[in-house]
């Protein structure tokens, strides 16, 4: 799963309750990525500093993308 706009990683952490999930959190803000990396310690997660409009992930590697707007 790709978590677009992952911010602090709070929702990424919640997604880890799904069996077998692997998550890539993407955010353009370095301070959010740093915070998330420091607070979500799980081998199934990686956080990437990037703009969602310019992601360079292989299509076959990411089946789902999630972005929540409030």
Secondary structure by P-SEA (a helix, b strand, c coil): ccccccccaaaaaaaccccbbbbbbbbccaaaaaaaaaccccccbbbbbccccccccccccccbbbbbcc
